[in-house]
Amino acid sequence: MKDKKQLIRIVRSPDPDGSECKISVDLTGKKPGRGAYICNSPDCLAKAKKARRLEKTFSCKIPDEVYEKLTKELETSAQ
């Protein structure tokens, strides 16, 4: 268990037509949408990708491009 402030929030933004998942990193913790928390490291994201945890949490298929974007955002936020 970690403190919430040590974790990064990943958000599935609400989509009005429901046709696609819009996944992004929420550094402020205030974006609207369904959220999931992971530790602030690309390794945690890689483990979540391997176990398909975000897909299970958000109930949608997440493309590899989204994971690449999230990895880049996590690397820049960790600096």
PDB file of N, CA, C and O in Angstrom, chain B, residues numbered from 101:
ATOM      1  N   MET B 101       0.850  -1.184   0.000  1.00  0.00           N
ATOM      2  CA  MET B 101       0.000   0.000   0.000  1.00  0.00           C
ATOM      3  C   MET B 101       0.889   1.238   0.000  1.00  0.00           C
ATOM      4  O   MET B 101       1.852   1.343   0.760  1.00  0.00           O
ATOM      5  N   LYS B 102       0.536   2.157  -0.868  1.00  0.00           N
ATOM      6  CA  LYS B 102       1.256   3.419  -0.953  1.00  0.00           C
ATOM      7  C   LYS B 102       0.274   4.557  -0.753  1.00  0.00           C
ATOM      8  O   LYS B 102      -0.934   4.403  -0.932  1.00  0.00           O
ATOM      9  N   ASP B 103       0.818   5.690  -0.382  1.00  0.00           N
ATOM     10  CA  ASP B 103       0.005   6.884  -0.240  1.00  0.00           C
ATOM     11  C   ASP B 103      -0.481   7.328  -1.614  1.00  0.00           C
ATOM     12  O   ASP B 103       0.244   7.193  -2.600  1.00  0.00           O
ATOM     13  N   LYS B 104      -1.674   7.842  -1.688  1.00  0.00           N
ATOM     14  CA  LYS B 104      -2.282   8.232  -2.952  1.00  0.00           C
ATOM     15  C   LYS B 104      -1.440   9.270  -3.700  1.00  0.00           C
ATOM     16  O   LYS B 104      -1.436   9.293  -4.930  1.00  0.00           O
ATOM     17  N   LYS B 105      -0.737  10.117  -2.971  1.00  0.00           N
ATOM     18  CA  LYS B 105       0.076  11.158  -3.591  1.00  0.00           C
ATOM     19  C   LYS B 105       1.324  10.596  -4.260  1.00  0.00           C
ATOM     20  O   LYS B 105       1.946  11.281  -5.072  1.00  0.00           O
ATOM     21  N   GLN B 106       1.698   9.368  -3.936  1.00  0.00           N
ATOM     22  CA  GLN B 106       2.851   8.727  -4.557  1.00  0.00           C
ATOM     23  C   GLN B 106       2.467   7.986  -5.836  1.00  0.00           C
ATOM     24  O   GLN B 106       3.339   7.485  -6.546  1.00  0.00           O
ATOM     25  N   LEU B 107       1.184   7.914  -6.129  1.00  0.00           N
ATOM     26  CA  LEU B 107       0.697   7.165  -7.286  1.00  0.00           C
ATOM     27  C   LEU B 107       0.290   8.105  -8.414  1.00  0.00           C
ATOM     28  O   LEU B 107       0.027   9.287  -8.191  1.00  0.00           O
ATOM     29  N   ILE B 108       0.243   7.570  -9.611  1.00  0.00           N
ATOM     30  CA  ILE B 108      -0.189   8.313 -10.785  1.00  0.00           C
ATOM     31  C   ILE B 108      -1.567   7.789 -11.191  1.00  0.00           C
ATOM     32  O   ILE B 108      -1.807   6.582 -11.212  1.00  0.00           O
ATOM     33  N   ARG B 109      -2.456   8.713 -11.510  1.00  0.00           N
ATOM     34  CA  ARG B 109      -3.813   8.340 -11.907  1.00  0.00           C
ATOM     35  C   ARG B 109      -3.891   8.246 -13.423  1.00  0.00           C
ATOM     36  O   ARG B 109      -3.491   9.166 -14.136  1.00  0.00           O
ATOM     37  N   ILE B 110      -4.406   7.134 -13.901  1.00  0.00           N
ATOM     38  CA  ILE B 110      -4.681   6.918 -15.316  1.00  0.00           C
ATOM     39  C   ILE B 110      -6.198   7.036 -15.468  1.00  0.00           C
ATOM     40  O   ILE B 110      -6.952   6.425 -14.711  1.00  0.00           O
ATOM     41  N   VAL B 111      -6.639   7.824 -16.449  1.00  0.00           N
ATOM     42  CA  VAL B 111      -8.064   8.137 -16.578  1.00  0.00           C
ATOM     43  C   VAL B 111      -8.611   7.707 -17.932  1.00  0.00           C
ATOM     44  O   VAL B 111      -7.989   7.912 -18.974  1.00  0.00           O
ATOM     45  N   ARG B 112      -9.784   7.109 -17.881  1.00  0.00           N
ATOM     46  CA  ARG B 112     -10.571   6.881 -19.091  1.00  0.00           C
ATOM     47  C   ARG B 112     -11.603   7.992 -19.136  1.00  0.00           C
ATOM     48  O   ARG B 112     -12.548   8.011 -18.348  1.00  0.00           O
ATOM     49  N   SER B 113     -11.413   8.914 -20.064  1.00  0.00           N
ATOM     50  CA  SER B 113     -12.296  10.072 -20.167  1.00  0.00           C
ATOM     51  C   SER B 113     -13.642   9.658 -20.740  1.00  0.00           C
ATOM     52  O   SER B 113     -13.722   8.762 -21.581  1.00  0.00           O
ATOM     53  N   PRO B 114     -14.687  10.310 -20.285  1.00  0.00           N
ATOM     54  CA  PRO B 114     -16.003   9.990 -20.828  1.00  0.00           C
ATOM     55  C   PRO B 114     -16.080  10.373 -22.303  1.00  0.00           C
ATOM     56  O   PRO B 114     -15.665  11.464 -22.693  1.00  0.00           O
ATOM     57  N   ASP B 115     -16.607   9.481 -23.102  1.00  0.00           N
ATOM     58  CA  ASP B 115     -16.765   9.704 -24.538  1.00  0.00           C
ATOM     59  C   ASP B 115     -18.255   9.729 -24.827  1.00  0.00           C
ATOM     60  O   ASP B 115     -18.953   8.755 -24.545  1.00  0.00           O
ATOM     61  N   PRO B 116     -18.757  10.828 -25.387  1.00  0.00           N
ATOM     62  CA  PRO B 116     -20.212  10.949 -25.569  1.00  0.00           C
ATOM     63  C   PRO B 116     -20.835   9.850 -26.420  1.00  0.00           C
ATOM     64  O   PRO B 116     -21.943   9.401 -26.127  1.00  0.00           O
ATOM     65  N   ASP B 117     -20.146   9.412 -27.464  1.00  0.00           N
ATOM     66  CA  ASP B 117     -20.748   8.371 -28.303  1.00  0.00           C
ATOM     67  C   ASP B 117     -20.314   6.970 -27.900  1.00  0.00           C
ATOM     68  O   ASP B 117     -20.863   5.989 -28.403  1.00  0.00           O
ATOM     69  N   GLY B 118     -19.339   6.855 -27.003  1.00  0.00           N
ATOM     70  CA  GLY B 118     -18.915   5.561 -26.486  1.00  0.00           C
ATOM     71  C   GLY B 118     -18.175   4.688 -27.478  1.00  0.00           C
ATOM     72  O   GLY B 118     -18.051   3.482 -27.266  1.00  0.00           O
ATOM     73  N   SER B 119     -17.677   5.278 -28.563  1.00  0.00           N
ATOM     74  CA  SER B 119     -17.048   4.470 -29.599  1.00  0.00           C
ATOM     75  C   SER B 119     -15.586   4.136 -29.311  1.00  0.00           C
ATOM     76  O   SER B 119     -15.078   3.132 -29.809  1.00  0.00           O
ATOM     77  N   GLU B 120     -14.906   4.953 -28.522  1.00  0.00           N
ATOM     78  CA  GLU B 120     -13.498   4.670 -28.281  1.00  0.00           C
ATOM     79  C   GLU B 120     -13.096   5.064 -26.870  1.00  0.00           C
ATOM     80  O   GLU B 120     -13.729   5.920 -26.251  1.00  0.00           O
ATOM     81  N   CYS B 121     -12.045   4.439 -26.367  1.00  0.00           N
ATOM     82  CA  CYS B 121     -11.514   4.755 -25.046  1.00  0.00           C
ATOM     83  C   CYS B 121     -10.495   5.872 -25.179  1.00  0.00           C
ATOM     84  O   CYS B 121      -9.591   5.787 -26.011  1.00  0.00           O
ATOM     85  N   LYS B 122     -10.623   6.886 -24.397  1.00  0.00           N
ATOM     86  CA  LYS B 122      -9.635   7.956 -24.362  1.00  0.00           C
ATOM     87  C   LYS B 122      -8.913   7.845 -23.029  1.00  0.00           C
ATOM     88  O   LYS B 122      -9.453   8.206 -21.983  1.00  0.00           O
ATOM     89  N   ILE B 123      -7.692   7.345 -23.077  1.00  0.00           N
ATOM     90  CA  ILE B 123      -6.903   7.097 -21.878  1.00  0.00           C
ATOM     91  C   ILE B 123      -5.816   8.153 -21.778  1.00  0.00           C
ATOM     92  O   ILE B 123      -5.153   8.463 -22.769  1.00  0.00           O
ATOM     93  N   SER B 124      -5.630   8.710 -20.579  1.00  0.00           N
ATOM     94  CA  SER B 124      -4.585   9.711 -20.381  1.00  0.00           C
ATOM     95  C   SER B 124      -4.068   9.650 -18.951  1.00  0.00           C
ATOM     96  O   SER B 124      -4.683   9.043 -18.075  1.00  0.00           O
ATOM     97  N   VAL B 125      -2.918  10.295 -18.734  1.00  0.00           N
ATOM     98  CA  VAL B 125      -2.336  10.395 -17.403  1.00  0.00           C
ATOM     99  C   VAL B 125      -2.886  11.654 -16.752  1.00  0.00           C
ATOM    100  O   VAL B 125      -2.893  12.724 -17.361  1.00  0.00           O
ATOM    101  N   ASP B 126      -3.345  11.524 -15.517  1.00  0.00           N
ATOM    102  CA  ASP B 126      -3.900  12.651 -14.772  1.00  0.00           C
ATOM    103  C   ASP B 126      -2.961  12.977 -13.617  1.00  0.00           C
ATOM    104  O   ASP B 126      -3.031  12.351 -12.560  1.00  0.00           O
ATOM    105  N   LEU B 127      -2.085  13.953 -13.820  1.00  0.00           N
ATOM    106  CA  LEU B 127      -1.126  14.319 -12.776  1.00  0.00           C
ATOM    107  C   LEU B 127      -1.771  15.151 -11.675  1.00  0.00           C
ATOM    108  O   LEU B 127      -1.264  15.183 -10.554  1.00  0.00           O
ATOM    109  N   THR B 128      -2.883  15.827 -11.977  1.00  0.00           N
ATOM    110  CA  THR B 128      -3.551  16.659 -10.982  1.00  0.00           C
ATOM    111  C   THR B 128      -4.519  15.866 -10.116  1.00  0.00           C
ATOM    112  O   THR B 128      -4.812  16.261  -8.987  1.00  0.00           O
ATOM    113  N   GLY B 129      -5.019  14.742 -10.641  1.00  0.00           N
ATOM    114  CA  GLY B 129      -5.994  13.942  -9.908  1.00  0.00           C
ATOM    115  C   GLY B 129      -7.397  14.493  -9.993  1.00  0.00           C
ATOM    116  O   GLY B 129      -8.267  14.093  -9.218  1.00  0.00           O
ATOM    117  N   LYS B 130      -7.637  15.411 -10.927  1.00  0.00           N
ATOM    118  CA  LYS B 130      -8.945  16.066 -10.996  1.00  0.00           C
ATOM    119  C   LYS B 130      -9.655  15.923 -12.333  1.00  0.00           C
ATOM    120  O   LYS B 130     -10.738  16.481 -12.509  1.00  0.00           O
ATOM    121  N   LYS B 131      -9.076  15.190 -13.281  1.00  0.00           N
ATOM    122  CA  LYS B 131      -9.741  15.011 -14.569  1.00  0.00           C
ATOM    123  C   LYS B 131     -10.997  14.166 -14.378  1.00  0.00           C
ATOM    124  O   LYS B 131     -11.017  13.253 -13.553  1.00  0.00           O
ATOM    125  N   PRO B 132     -12.046  14.473 -15.146  1.00  0.00           N
ATOM    126  CA  PRO B 132     -13.255  13.663 -15.035  1.00  0.00           C
ATOM    127  C   PRO B 132     -13.073  12.318 -15.726  1.00  0.00           C
ATOM    128  O   PRO B 132     -12.339  12.207 -16.708  1.00  0.00           O
ATOM    129  N   GLY B 133     -13.732  11.324 -15.215  1.00  0.00           N
ATOM    130  CA  GLY B 133     -13.683  10.005 -15.818  1.00  0.00           C
ATOM    131  C   GLY B 133     -13.300   8.936 -14.815  1.00  0.00           C
ATOM    132  O   GLY B 133     -12.988   9.224 -13.659  1.00  0.00           O
ATOM    133  N   ARG B 134     -13.330   7.717 -15.271  1.00  0.00           N
ATOM    134  CA  ARG B 134     -12.964   6.569 -14.429  1.00  0.00           C
ATOM    135  C   ARG B 134     -11.458   6.538 -14.285  1.00  0.00           C
ATOM    136  O   ARG B 134     -10.733   6.647 -15.274  1.00  0.00           O
ATOM    137  N   GLY B 135     -10.984   6.390 -13.064  1.00  0.00           N
ATOM    138  CA  GLY B 135      -9.553   6.415 -12.802  1.00  0.00           C
ATOM    139  C   GLY B 135      -9.023   5.120 -12.237  1.00  0.00           C
ATOM    140  O   GLY B 135      -9.741   4.353 -11.596  1.00  0.00           O
ATOM    141  N   ALA B 136      -7.747   4.894 -12.491  1.00  0.00           N
ATOM    142  CA  ALA B 136      -7.009   3.774 -11.920  1.00  0.00           C
ATOM    143  C   ALA B 136      -5.654   4.318 -11.510  1.00  0.00           C
ATOM    144  O   ALA B 136      -5.125   5.227 -12.149  1.00  0.00           O
ATOM    145  N   TYR B 137      -5.092   3.767 -10.449  1.00  0.00           N
ATOM    146  CA  TYR B 137      -3.820   4.259  -9.932  1.00  0.00           C
ATOM    147  C   TYR B 137      -2.726   3.229 -10.125  1.00  0.00           C
ATOM    148  O   TYR B 137      -2.934   2.034  -9.919  1.00  0.00           O
ATOM    149  N   ILE B 138      -1.545   3.712 -10.527  1.00  0.00           N
ATOM    150  CA  ILE B 138      -0.353   2.869 -10.599  1.00  0.00           C
ATOM    151  C   ILE B 138       0.795   3.652  -9.975  1.00  0.00           C
ATOM    152  O   ILE B 138       0.724   4.874  -9.842  1.00  0.00           O
ATOM    153  N   CYS B 139       1.851   2.942  -9.595  1.00  0.00           N
ATOM    154  CA  CYS B 139       3.002   3.648  -9.030  1.00  0.00           C
ATOM    155  C   CYS B 139       3.693   4.440 -10.135  1.00  0.00           C
ATOM    156  O   CYS B 139       3.515   4.160 -11.321  1.00  0.00           O
ATOM    157  N   ASN B 140       4.469   5.415  -9.737  1.00  0.00           N
ATOM    158  CA  ASN B 140       5.063   6.376 -10.659  1.00  0.00           C
ATOM    159  C   ASN B 140       6.336   5.829 -11.300  1.00  0.00           C
ATOM    160  O   ASN B 140       7.421   6.368 -11.086  1.00  0.00           O
ATOM    161  N   SER B 141       6.205   4.766 -12.083  1.00  0.00           N
ATOM    162  CA  SER B 141       7.363   4.236 -12.799  1.00  0.00           C
ATOM    163  C   SER B 141       6.896   3.508 -14.050  1.00  0.00           C
ATOM    164  O   SER B 141       5.824   2.902 -14.068  1.00  0.00           O
ATOM    165  N   PRO B 142       7.712   3.574 -15.096  1.00  0.00           N
ATOM    166  CA  PRO B 142       7.361   2.858 -16.322  1.00  0.00           C
ATOM    167  C   PRO B 142       7.293   1.337 -16.110  1.00  0.00           C
ATOM    168  O   PRO B 142       6.581   0.646 -16.838  1.00  0.00           O
ATOM    169  N   ASP B 143       8.032   0.810 -15.115  1.00  0.00           N
ATOM    170  CA  ASP B 143       7.982  -0.620 -14.826  1.00  0.00           C
ATOM    171  C   ASP B 143       6.594  -1.052 -14.373  1.00  0.00           C
ATOM    172  O   ASP B 143       6.108  -2.112 -14.768  1.00  0.00           O
ATOM    173  N   CYS B 144       5.960  -0.233 -13.547  1.00  0.00           N
ATOM    174  CA  CYS B 144       4.600  -0.553 -13.101  1.00  0.00           C
ATOM    175  C   CYS B 144       3.627  -0.556 -14.278  1.00  0.00           C
ATOM    176  O   CYS B 144       2.730  -1.397 -14.349  1.00  0.00           O
ATOM    177  N   LEU B 145       3.809   0.379 -15.188  1.00  0.00           N
ATOM    178  CA  LEU B 145       2.945   0.420 -16.357  1.00  0.00           C
ATOM    179  C   LEU B 145       3.168  -0.806 -17.232  1.00  0.00           C
ATOM    180  O   LEU B 145       2.217  -1.364 -17.779  1.00  0.00           O
ATOM    181  N   ALA B 146       4.421  -1.228 -17.365  1.00  0.00           N
ATOM    182  CA  ALA B 146       4.723  -2.430 -18.157  1.00  0.00           C
ATOM    183  C   ALA B 146       4.081  -3.669 -17.534  1.00  0.00           C
ATOM    184  O   ALA B 146       3.561  -4.526 -18.250  1.00  0.00           O
ATOM    185  N   LYS B 147       4.116  -3.767 -16.211  1.00  0.00           N
ATOM    186  CA  LYS B 147       3.476  -4.899 -15.523  1.00  0.00           C
ATOM    187  C   LYS B 147       1.958  -4.856 -15.706  1.00  0.00           C
ATOM    188  O   LYS B 147       1.317  -5.887 -15.908  1.00  0.00           O
ATOM    189  N   ALA B 148       1.397  -3.649 -15.631  1.00  0.00           N
ATOM    190  CA  ALA B 148      -0.050  -3.503 -15.821  1.00  0.00           C
ATOM    191  C   ALA B 148      -0.442  -3.871 -17.245  1.00  0.00           C
ATOM    192  O   ALA B 148      -1.501  -4.458 -17.467  1.00  0.00           O
ATOM    193  N   LYS B 149       0.409  -3.529 -18.213  1.00  0.00           N
ATOM    194  CA  LYS B 149       0.136  -3.875 -19.605  1.00  0.00           C
ATOM    195  C   LYS B 149       0.190  -5.385 -19.805  1.00  0.00           C
ATOM    196  O   LYS B 149      -0.676  -5.964 -20.460  1.00  0.00           O
ATOM    197  N   LYS B 150       1.211  -6.015 -19.237  1.00  0.00           N
ATOM    198  CA  LYS B 150       1.377  -7.458 -19.390  1.00  0.00           C
ATOM    199  C   LYS B 150       0.193  -8.227 -18.798  1.00  0.00           C
ATOM    200  O   LYS B 150      -0.275  -9.203 -19.382  1.00  0.00           O
ATOM    201  N   ALA B 151      -0.279  -7.784 -17.647  1.00  0.00           N
ATOM    202  CA  ALA B 151      -1.395  -8.456 -16.982  1.00  0.00           C
ATOM    203  C   ALA B 151      -2.756  -7.949 -17.472  1.00  0.00           C
ATOM    204  O   ALA B 151      -3.798  -8.430 -17.026  1.00  0.00           O
ATOM    205  N   ARG B 152      -2.743  -6.983 -18.384  1.00  0.00           N
ATOM    206  CA  ARG B 152      -3.966  -6.391 -18.946  1.00  0.00           C
ATOM    207  C   ARG B 152      -4.858  -5.790 -17.860  1.00  0.00           C
ATOM    208  O   ARG B 152      -6.084  -5.856 -17.943  1.00  0.00           O
ATOM    209  N   ARG B 153      -4.236  -5.211 -16.856  1.00  0.00           N
ATOM    210  CA  ARG B 153      -4.994  -4.654 -15.730  1.00  0.00           C
ATOM    211  C   ARG B 153      -5.822  -3.441 -16.130  1.00  0.00           C
ATOM    212  O   ARG B 153      -6.968  -3.300 -15.703  1.00  0.00           O
ATOM    213  N   LEU B 154      -5.242  -2.561 -16.952  1.00  0.00           N
ATOM    214  CA  LEU B 154      -6.002  -1.371 -17.345  1.00  0.00           C
ATOM    215  C   LEU B 154      -7.178  -1.741 -18.247  1.00  0.00           C
ATOM    216  O   LEU B 154      -8.244  -1.131 -18.159  1.00  0.00           O
ATOM    217  N   GLU B 155      -6.991  -2.726 -19.104  1.00  0.00           N
ATOM    218  CA  GLU B 155      -8.098  -3.163 -19.959  1.00  0.00           C
ATOM    219  C   GLU B 155      -9.237  -3.731 -19.122  1.00  0.00           C
ATOM    220  O   GLU B 155     -10.409  -3.494 -19.414  1.00  0.00           O
ATOM    221  N   LYS B 156      -8.891  -4.476 -18.091  1.00  0.00           N
ATOM    222  CA  LYS B 156      -9.928  -5.034 -17.214  1.00  0.00           C
ATOM    223  C   LYS B 156     -10.614  -3.943 -16.417  1.00  0.00           C
ATOM    224  O   LYS B 156     -11.830  -3.973 -16.233  1.00  0.00           O
ATOM    225  N   THR B 157      -9.836  -2.977 -15.943  1.00  0.00           N
ATOM    226  CA  THR B 157     -10.403  -1.893 -15.141  1.00  0.00           C
ATOM    227  C   THR B 157     -11.323  -1.006 -15.964  1.00  0.00           C
ATOM    228  O   THR B 157     -12.412  -0.645 -15.517  1.00  0.00           O
ATOM    229  N   PHE B 158     -10.879  -0.653 -17.175  1.00  0.00           N
ATOM    230  CA  PHE B 158     -11.644   0.273 -18.006  1.00  0.00           C
ATOM    231  C   PHE B 158     -12.614  -0.417 -18.955  1.00  0.00           C
ATOM    232  O   PHE B 158     -13.370   0.265 -19.647  1.00  0.00           O
ATOM    233  N   SER B 159     -12.620  -1.740 -19.012  1.00  0.00           N
ATOM    234  CA  SER B 159     -13.528  -2.521 -19.851  1.00  0.00           C
ATOM    235  C   SER B 159     -13.464  -2.117 -21.322  1.00  0.00           C
ATOM    236  O   SER B 159     -14.491  -1.979 -21.986  1.00  0.00           O
ATOM    237  N   CYS B 160     -12.253  -1.932 -21.814  1.00  0.00           N
ATOM    238  CA  CYS B 160     -12.078  -1.626 -23.231  1.00  0.00           C
ATOM    239  C   CYS B 160     -10.675  -2.039 -23.663  1.00  0.00           C
ATOM    240  O   CYS B 160      -9.771  -2.179 -22.839  1.00  0.00           O
ATOM    241  N   LYS B 161     -10.512  -2.230 -24.965  1.00  0.00           N
ATOM    242  CA  LYS B 161      -9.215  -2.574 -25.536  1.00  0.00           C
ATOM    243  C   LYS B 161      -8.353  -1.321 -25.594  1.00  0.00           C
ATOM    244  O   LYS B 161      -8.794  -0.278 -26.076  1.00  0.00           O
ATOM    245  N   ILE B 162      -7.128  -1.426 -25.104  1.00  0.00           N
ATOM    246  CA  ILE B 162      -6.220  -0.289 -25.109  1.00  0.00           C
ATOM    247  C   ILE B 162      -5.108  -0.562 -26.115  1.00  0.00           C
ATOM    248  O   ILE B 162      -4.355  -1.523 -25.954  1.00  0.00           O
ATOM    249  N   PRO B 163      -4.994   0.268 -27.151  1.00  0.00           N
ATOM    250  CA  PRO B 163      -3.972   0.045 -28.182  1.00  0.00           C
ATOM    251  C   PRO B 163      -2.553   0.262 -27.635  1.00  0.00           C
ATOM    252  O   PRO B 163      -2.363   0.954 -26.635  1.00  0.00           O
ATOM    253  N   ASP B 164      -1.572  -0.334 -28.298  1.00  0.00           N
ATOM    254  CA  ASP B 164      -0.174  -0.192 -27.893  1.00  0.00           C
ATOM    255  C   ASP B 164       0.292   1.256 -27.957  1.00  0.00           C
ATOM    256  O   ASP B 164       1.149   1.658 -27.170  1.00  0.00           O
ATOM    257  N   GLU B 165      -0.255   2.051 -28.880  1.00  0.00           N
ATOM    258  CA  GLU B 165       0.131   3.457 -28.987  1.00  0.00           C
ATOM    259  C   GLU B 165      -0.185   4.213 -27.694  1.00  0.00           C
ATOM    260  O   GLU B 165       0.560   5.107 -27.291  1.00  0.00           O
ATOM    261  N   VAL B 166      -1.285   3.849 -27.056  1.00  0.00           N
ATOM    262  CA  VAL B 166      -1.664   4.506 -25.801  1.00  0.00           C
ATOM    263  C   VAL B 166      -0.655   4.159 -24.713  1.00  0.00           C
ATOM    264  O   VAL B 166      -0.255   5.028 -23.938  1.00  0.00           O
ATOM    265  N   TYR B 167      -0.242   2.900 -24.650  1.00  0.00           N
ATOM    266  CA  TYR B 167       0.765   2.502 -23.663  1.00  0.00           C
ATOM    267  C   TYR B 167       2.087   3.226 -23.899  1.00  0.00           C
ATOM    268  O   TYR B 167       2.754   3.627 -22.945  1.00  0.00           O
ATOM    269  N   GLU B 168       2.470   3.394 -25.164  1.00  0.00           N
ATOM    270  CA  GLU B 168       3.708   4.117 -25.472  1.00  0.00           C
ATOM    271  C   GLU B 168       3.611   5.568 -25.020  1.00  0.00           C
ATOM    272  O   GLU B 168       4.556   6.113 -24.449  1.00  0.00           O
ATOM    273  N   LYS B 169       2.476   6.184 -25.276  1.00  0.00           N
ATOM    274  CA  LYS B 169       2.258   7.572 -24.859  1.00  0.00           C
ATOM    275  C   LYS B 169       2.286   7.691 -23.335  1.00  0.00           C
ATOM    276  O   LYS B 169       2.892   8.615 -22.793  1.00  0.00           O
ATOM    277  N   LEU B 170       1.632   6.758 -22.649  1.00  0.00           N
ATOM    278  CA  LEU B 170       1.622   6.775 -21.186  1.00  0.00           C
ATOM    279  C   LEU B 170       3.032   6.588 -20.622  1.00  0.00           C
ATOM    280  O   LEU B 170       3.394   7.221 -19.631  1.00  0.00           O
ATOM    281  N   THR B 171       3.818   5.727 -21.246  1.00  0.00           N
ATOM    282  CA  THR B 171       5.198   5.504 -20.799  1.00  0.00           C
ATOM    283  C   THR B 171       6.006   6.784 -20.917  1.00  0.00           C
ATOM    284  O   THR B 171       6.752   7.133 -20.002  1.00  0.00           O
ATOM    285  N   LYS B 172       5.866   7.491 -22.040  1.00  0.00           N
ATOM    286  CA  LYS B 172       6.589   8.752 -22.231  1.00  0.00           C
ATOM    287  C   LYS B 172       6.161   9.789 -21.198  1.00  0.00           C
ATOM    288  O   LYS B 172       6.997  10.509 -20.652  1.00  0.00           O
ATOM    289  N   GLU B 173       4.858   9.863 -20.933  1.00  0.00           N
ATOM    290  CA  GLU B 173       4.354  10.821 -19.952  1.00  0.00           C
ATOM    291  C   GLU B 173       4.854  10.487 -18.551  1.00  0.00           C
ATOM    292  O   GLU B 173       5.192  11.390 -17.786  1.00  0.00           O
ATOM    293  N   LEU B 174       4.905   9.212 -18.209  1.00  0.00           N
ATOM    294  CA  LEU B 174       5.412   8.816 -16.903  1.00  0.00           C
ATOM    295  C   LEU B 174       6.904   9.125 -16.765  1.00  0.00           C
ATOM    296  O   LEU B 174       7.356   9.551 -15.702  1.00  0.00           O
ATOM    297  N   GLU B 175       7.662   8.911 -17.834  1.00  0.00           N
ATOM    298  CA  GLU B 175       9.092   9.202 -17.791  1.00  0.00           C
ATOM    299  C   GLU B 175       9.335  10.696 -17.594  1.00  0.00           C
ATOM    300  O   GLU B 175      10.229  11.081 -16.841  1.00  0.00           O
ATOM    301  N   THR B 176       8.550  11.542 -18.262  1.00  0.00           N
ATOM    302  CA  THR B 176       8.734  12.979 -18.104  1.00  0.00           C
ATOM    303  C   THR B 176       8.244  13.466 -16.748  1.00  0.00           C
ATOM    304  O   THR B 176       8.815  14.402 -16.188  1.00  0.00           O
ATOM    305  N   SER B 177       7.200  12.850 -16.212  1.00  0.00           N
ATOM    306  CA  SER B 177       6.711  13.272 -14.899  1.00  0.00           C
ATOM    307  C   SER B 177       7.614  12.821 -13.767  1.00  0.00           C
ATOM    308  O   SER B 177       7.617  13.432 -12.698  1.00  0.00           O
ATOM    309  N   ALA B 178       8.379  11.765 -13.983  1.00  0.00           N
ATOM    310  CA  ALA B 178       9.286  11.252 -12.949  1.00  0.00           C
ATOM    311  C   ALA B 178      10.530  12.129 -12.820  1.00  0.00           C
ATOM    312  O   ALA B 178      11.229  12.060 -11.810  1.00  0.00           O
ATOM    313  N   GLN B 179      10.814  12.951 -13.830  1.00  0.00           N
ATOM    314  CA  GLN B 179      12.026  13.780 -13.777  1.00  0.00           C
ATOM    315  C   GLN B 179      11.827  15.014 -12.986  1.00  0.00           C
ATOM    316  O   GLN B 179      12.752  15.815 -12.848  1.00  0.00           O
TER     317      GLN B 179
END
